[in-house]
Amino acid sequence: ISGPPYTSWDYVLGNHTHFSGPAAALVGDTIVVASRTILPDWGLPWEQGLDDQRTALYTFNLKTMRLELEAMLPTETGGDSSYPGILPTGKDCAVVCWHDGSTTWHEPSPSNIWLAHIRVA
């Protein structure tokens, strides 16, 4: 957190042990953030056959300066799942896309690009 001339910074530690490949956009009056995270850190049920990585959707609370988890986005592999993009499409809507890669790292394998139209309330 900083103000002009941006030479002194303060920070707030979050509860995220893994947060990578983020994207952020202003959708209406809400800051929407998507990023890769690790599923067990949130105490959510683990699904058979999926690794721990997931792409998650957050809102950023300007009063507390913290991310608030809104949803885990669908994935098939739970492996290399991230690289989101967020495109606002109206006052309270956006299109979110993210990569869902294979967990097979040593050989060519298929990947999927997911696309969702969301409403921010």
VEXPALO-799196 format. One line per field, with one value per atom (N, C-alpha, C, O): atom name; x, y, z. Coordinates in steps of 0.2 Angstrom, whole numbers, padded with zeros to 4 digits. Layout:
<pts>
a: CA/...
x: X/...
y: Y/...
z: Z/...
</pts>
This chain:
<pts>
a: N/CA/C/O/N/CA/C/O/N/CA/C/O/N/CA/C/O/N/CA/C/O/N/CA/C/O/N/CA/C/O/N/CA/C/O/N/CA/C/O/N/CA/C/O/N/CA/C/O/N/CA/C/O/N/CA/C/O/N/CA/C/O/N/CA/C/O/N/CA/C/O/N/CA/C/O/N/CA/C/O/N/CA/C/O/N/CA/C/O/N/CA/C/O/N/CA/C/O/N/CA/C/O/N/CA/C/O/N/CA/C/O/N/CA/C/O/N/CA/C/O/N/CA/C/O/N/CA/C/O/N/CA/C/O/N/CA/C/O/N/CA/C/O/N/CA/C/O/N/CA/C/O/N/CA/C/O/N/CA/C/O/N/CA/C/O/N/CA/C/O/N/CA/C/O/N/CA/C/O/N/CA/C/O/N/CA/C/O/N/CA/C/O/N/CA/C/O/N/CA/C/O/N/CA/C/O/N/CA/C/O/N/CA/C/O/N/CA/C/O/N/CA/C/O/N/CA/C/O/N/CA/C/O/N/CA/C/O/N/CA/C/O/N/CA/C/O/N/CA/C/O/N/CA/C/O/N/CA/C/O/N/CA/C/O/N/CA/C/O/N/CA/C/O/N/CA/C/O/N/CA/C/O/N/CA/C/O/N/CA/C/O/N/CA/C/O/N/CA/C/O/N/CA/C/O/N/CA/C/O/N/CA/C/O/N/CA/C/O/N/CA/C/O/N/CA/C/O/N/CA/C/O/N/CA/C/O/N/CA/C/O/N/CA/C/O/N/CA/C/O/N/CA/C/O/N/CA/C/O/N/CA/C/O/N/CA/C/O/N/CA/C/O/N/CA/C/O/N/CA/C/O/N/CA/C/O/N/CA/C/O/N/CA/C/O/N/CA/C/O/N/CA/C/O/N/CA/C/O/N/CA/C/O/N/CA/C/O/N/CA/C/O/N/CA/C/O/N/CA/C/O/N/CA/C/O/N/CA/C/O/N/CA/C/O/N/CA/C/O/N/CA/C/O/N/CA/C/O/N/CA/C/O/N/CA/C/O/N/CA/C/O/N/CA/C/O/N/CA/C/O/N/CA/C/O/N/CA/C/O/N/CA/C/O/N/CA/C/O/N/CA/C/O/N/CA/C/O/N/CA/C/O/N/CA/C/O/N/CA/C/O/N/CA/C/O/N/CA/C/O/N/CA/C/O/N/CA/C/O/N/CA/C/O
x: 0004/0000/0005/0009/0003/0007/0003/-0002/0006/0003/0009/0015/0007/0012/0017/0015/0023/0027/0029/0033/0026/0027/0034/0037/0037/0043/0043/0049/0038/0037/0031/0026/0032/0027/0025/0030/0019/0017/0014/0011/0013/0010/0006/0007/0001/-0004/-0003/-0003/-0001/0000/-0007/-0012/-0008/-0014/-0014/-0009/-0019/-0019/-0018/-0020/-0014/-0013/-0006/-0001/-0005/0001/0004/0010/-0001/0001/-0003/-0010/-0001/-0005/0000/0004/-0002/0002/-0002/-0007/0001/-0002/-0008/-0013/-0008/-0015/-0017/-0012/-0023/-0026/-0031/-0034/-0032/-0036/-0040/-0037/-0046/-0050/-0055/-0058/-0057/-0062/-0069/-0070/-0074/-0080/-0085/-0087/-0088/-0092/-0088/-0083/-0090/-0087/-0083/-0080/-0082/-0078/-0072/-0072/-0067/-0060/-0061/-0061/-0061/-0061/-0054/-0050/-0052/-0045/-0046/-0050/-0042/-0042/-0034/-0030/-0033/-0026/-0026/-0031/-0020/-0019/-0018/-0015/-0021/-0020/-0020/-0020/-0019/-0018/-0025/-0026/-0028/-0035/-0035/-0039/-0030/-0031/-0030/-0033/-0027/-0027/-0033/-0034/-0038/-0045/-0050/-0055/-0047/-0052/-0057/-0063/-0057/-0062/-0061/-0056/-0066/-0066/-0061/-0061/-0057/-0053/-0056/-0060/-0055/-0059/-0054/-0049/-0056/-0052/-0050/-0053/-0043/-0040/-0038/-0035/-0039/-0037/-0031/-0031/-0026/-0021/-0023/-0029/-0019/-0021/-0022/-0025/-0019/-0019/-0026/-0029/-0028/-0035/-0034/-0030/-0038/-0039/-0045/-0050/-0044/-0049/-0051/-0047/-0057/-0060/-0061/-0064/-0058/-0058/-0061/-0062/-0063/-0064/-0059/-0057/-0057/-0053/-0056/-0059/-0056/-0060/-0055/-0050/-0057/-0053/-0053/-0048/-0058/-0058/-0053/-0050/-0053/-0048/-0042/-0037/-0041/-0036/-0034/-0028/-0039/-0038/-0042/-0047/-0040/-0043/-0049/-0047/-0054/-0060/-0061/-0063/-0061/-0062/-0070/-0074/-0071/-0078/-0080/-0085/-0075/-0077/-0070/-0065/-0070/-0065/-0068/-0073/-0064/-0066/-0066/-0061/-0070/-0070/-0063/-0060/-0061/-0055/-0055/-0059/-0052/-0052/-0046/-0047/-0040/-0034/-0032/-0029/-0033/-0031/-0023/-0020/-0020/-0013/-0011/-0013/-0008/-0006/-0012/-0014/-0015/-0022/-0021/-0021/-0021/-0020/-0021/-0025/-0016/-0016/-0022/-0024/-0026/-0033/-0033/-0027/-0038/-0039/-0046/-0051/-0047/-0054/-0056/-0052/-0061/-0064/-0070/-0075/-0071/-0077/-0082/-0079/-0088/-0093/-0099/-0103/-0099/-0105/-0104/-0099/-0109/-0109/-0107/-0103/-0110/-0109/-0107/-0108/-0104/-0103/-0096/-0093/-0093/-0086/-0086/-0090/-0081/-0079/-0073/-0068/-0072/-0066/-0064/-0068/-0057/-0054/-0048/-0045/-0047/-0041/-0039/-0043/-0033/-0030/-0030/-0030/-0032/-0032/-0027/-0030/-0021/-0016/-0016/-0019/-0013/-0012/-0007/-0003/-0008/-0003/0003/0008/0003/0008/0013/0012/0019/0024/0029/0032/0030/0036/0034/0039/0028/0026/0021/0017/0020/0015/0008/0007/0004/-0003/-0008/-0006/-0014/-0019/-0020/-0019/-0022/-0024/-0031/-0033/-0034/-0041/-0041/-0037/-0044/-0045/-0053/-0057/-0054/-0061/-0063/-0059/-0069/-0072/-0079/-0083/-0079/-0086/-0088/-0084/-0094/-0098/-0100/-0104/-0098/-0100/-0103/-0102/-0107/-0110/-0108/-0107/-0106/-0103/-0108/-0111/-0110/-0115/-0112/-0116
y: -0006/0000/0006/0006/0011/0017/0022/0021/0028/0034/0038/0037/0043/0047/0050/0052/0050/0048/0041/0039/0036/0029/0027/0022/0030/0028/0024/0021/0024/0020/0016/0018/0009/0005/0001/-0001/0000/-0005/-0011/-0010/-0016/-0022/-0026/-0025/-0030/-0033/-0041/-0043/-0045/-0052/-0055/-0054/-0059/-0063/-0070/-0072/-0074/-0081/-0085/-0091/-0083/-0087/-0089/-0086/-0096/-0099/-0100/-0101/-0099/-0100/-0095/-0096/-0091/-0086/-0084/-0080/-0087/-0085/-0085/-0087/-0081/-0080/-0076/-0077/-0071/-0067/-0062/-0060/-0061/-0056/-0052/-0054/-0045/-0041/-0036/-0034/-0035/-0030/-0027/-0030/-0021/-0017/-0019/-0017/-0022/-0024/-0020/-0022/-0015/-0010/-0007/-0003/-0008/-0005/-0010/-0009/-0016/-0021/-0023/-0024/-0024/-0027/-0034/-0037/-0037/-0045/-0047/-0044/-0052/-0055/-0063/-0066/-0065/-0073/-0075/-0071/-0081/-0083/-0090/-0093/-0094/-0100/-0100/-0096/-0105/-0106/-0114/-0118/-0115/-0122/-0124/-0121/-0129/-0131/-0132/-0130/-0136/-0138/-0132/-0132/-0127/-0121/-0118/-0114/-0119/-0117/-0121/-0119/-0127/-0132/-0134/-0136/-0134/-0137/-0144/-0147/-0148/-0155/-0156/-0153/-0161/-0163/-0168/-0173/-0168/-0172/-0177/-0176/-0184/-0189/-0188/-0186/-0189/-0188/-0181/-0180/-0176/-0169/-0168/-0169/-0164/-0162/-0156/-0154/-0153/-0147/-0140/-0136/-0139/-0133/-0131/-0136/-0125/-0123/-0116/-0112/-0114/-0106/-0104/-0107/-0099/-0096/-0089/-0085/-0087/-0081/-0077/-0080/-0071/-0067/-0060/-0058/-0057/-0050/-0047/-0050/-0041/-0037/-0032/-0027/-0032/-0028/-0022/-0023/-0016/-0010/-0008/-0004/-0009/-0007/-0011/-0009/-0018/-0022/-0023/-0026/-0022/-0023/-0030/-0032/-0034/-0041/-0044/-0042/-0050/-0054/-0058/-0061/-0059/-0063/-0068/-0067/-0075/-0080/-0080/-0080/-0080/-0081/-0088/-0090/-0091/-0097/-0100/-0097/-0107/-0111/-0112/-0115/-0110/-0111/-0119/-0122/-0121/-0128/-0130/-0125/-0136/-0138/-0146/-0149/-0149/-0156/-0159/-0165/-0156/-0159/-0157/-0161/-0151/-0148/-0147/-0146/-0148/-0147/-0140/-0136/-0139/-0132/-0128/-0128/-0125/-0122/-0115/-0114/-0110/-0103/-0099/-0100/-0094/-0089/-0086/-0086/-0083/-0081/-0074/-0070/-0072/-0066/-0064/-0068/-0057/-0055/-0049/-0044/-0049/-0044/-0042/-0045/-0035/-0033/-0032/-0030/-0034/-0034/-0029/-0029/-0026/-0022/-0020/-0021/-0017/-0014/-0019/-0017/-0025/-0030/-0037/-0042/-0037/-0043/-0043/-0038/-0049/-0050/-0057/-0061/-0058/-0064/-0066/-0062/-0072/-0074/-0080/-0085/-0081/-0086/-0089/-0085/-0095/-0098/-0105/-0108/-0106/-0112/-0118/-0117/-0124/-0130/-0135/-0138/-0136/-0140/-0147/-0148/-0151/-0158/-0159/-0154/-0164/-0165/-0169/-0171/-0171/-0175/-0170/-0167/-0169/-0164/-0167/-0162/-0173/-0175/-0177/-0180/-0176/-0178/-0173/-0170/-0172/-0168/-0170/-0176/-0166/-0168/-0162/-0156/-0164/-0158/-0154/-0155/-0148/-0142/-0140/-0141/-0137/-0134/-0126/-0124/-0122/-0115/-0115/-0116/-0113/-0112/-0105/-0100/-0104/-0097/-0097/-0101/-0092/-0091/-0084/-0079/-0083/-0076/-0076/-0080/-0071/-0070/-0064/-0059/-0064/-0058/-0056/-0061/-0050/-0048/-0044/-0039/-0047/-0044/-0040/-0037
z: 0000/0000/0000/0004/-0004/-0005/-0008/-0011/-0007/-0010/-0013/-0012/-0017/-0021/-0016/-0010/-0017/-0023/-0024/-0028/-0020/-0021/-0019/-0022/-0014/-0012/-0005/-0004/-0002/0005/0004/0002/0006/0005/0011/0015/0013/0018/0015/0009/0018/0016/0021/0027/0018/0022/0020/0015/0025/0024/0023/0027/0018/0017/0019/0023/0018/0020/0014/0015/0009/0003/0004/0004/0003/0003/-0004/-0005/-0009/-0016/-0020/-0020/-0023/-0027/-0033/-0033/-0039/-0045/-0051/-0052/-0056/-0063/-0062/-0066/-0058/-0057/-0063/-0067/-0063/-0067/-0063/-0058/-0064/-0061/-0066/-0071/-0064/-0068/-0064/-0059/-0065/-0062/-0066/-0072/-0062/-0065/-0061/-0055/-0064/-0061/-0055/-0057/-0049/-0043/-0040/-0034/-0042/-0039/-0043/-0049/-0039/-0041/-0041/-0036/-0047/-0048/-0049/-0053/-0046/-0046/-0047/-0044/-0052/-0053/-0053/-0055/-0050/-0049/-0048/-0046/-0049/-0047/-0039/-0036/-0036/-0029/-0027/-0032/-0021/-0019/-0015/-0010/-0017/-0015/-0007/-0004/-0004/0003/0007/0013/0005/0009/0011/0016/0007/0008/0012/0014/0014/0017/0013/0016/0007/0002/0001/0001/-0001/-0002/-0008/-0013/-0008/-0013/-0017/-0015/-0024/-0029/-0031/-0033/-0031/-0034/-0041/-0045/-0042/-0048/-0050/-0055/-0045/-0047/-0042/-0036/-0045/-0040/-0036/-0037/-0033/-0028/-0031/-0029/-0037/-0040/-0043/-0046/-0042/-0045/-0047/-0044/-0052/-0053/-0049/-0049/-0045/-0041/-0043/-0045/-0041/-0042/-0036/-0031/-0035/-0029/-0030/-0036/-0025/-0025/-0021/-0016/-0022/-0018/-0014/-0017/-0007/-0003/-0001/0002/-0004/-0003/0005/0007/0009/0016/0020/0024/0019/0022/0019/0022/0012/0008/0008/0008/0007/0007/0001/-0001/-0001/-0006/-0003/0003/-0006/-0003/-0008/-0014/-0006/-0011/-0013/-0008/-0019/-0021/-0024/-0023/-0028/-0031/-0034/-0036/-0034/-0037/-0044/-0045/-0049/-0056/-0058/-0056/-0063/-0065/-0068/-0071/-0067/-0070/-0071/-0067/-0076/-0077/-0073/-0071/-0074/-0071/-0065/-0061/-0063/-0056/-0057/-0051/-0062/-0063/-0065/-0061/-0070/-0072/-0074/-0080/-0069/-0071/-0068/-0062/-0073/-0071/-0077/-0082/-0078/-0083/-0085/-0091/-0080/-0082/-0085/-0085/-0088/-0091/-0089/-0088/-0088/-0086/-0090/-0091/-0094/-0098/-0096/-0097/-0093/-0091/-0098/-0103/-0097/-0103/-0101/-0105/-0095/-0094/-0087/-0083/-0084/-0077/-0072/-0067/-0072/-0067/-0070/-0067/-0076/-0079/-0082/-0084/-0083/-0086/-0089/-0087/-0094/-0096/-0093/-0093/-0090/-0087/-0091/-0093/-0093/-0096/-0092/-0089/-0093/-0089/-0092/-0096/-0091/-0094/-0090/-0083/-0092/-0088/-0092/-0097/-0090/-0093/-0090/-0085/-0094/-0091/-0086/-0085/-0082/-0077/-0080/-0076/-0086/-0089/-0092/-0097/-0088/-0090/-0095/-0099/-0096/-0100/-0107/-0111/-0109/-0116/-0118/-0114/-0125/-0127/-0124/-0125/-0122/-0119/-0120/-0121/-0121/-0122/-0116/-0111/-0118/-0113/-0115/-0121/-0110/-0112/-0110/-0105/-0113/-0111/-0110/-0114/-0103/-0101/-0102/-0101/-0103/-0103/-0100/-0101/-0095/-0092/-0092/-0092/-0092/-0092/-0084/-0082/-0081/-0074/-0072/-0076/-0067/-0065/-0058/-0053/-0057/-0050/-0046/-0049/-0040/-0037/-0031/-0027
</pts>
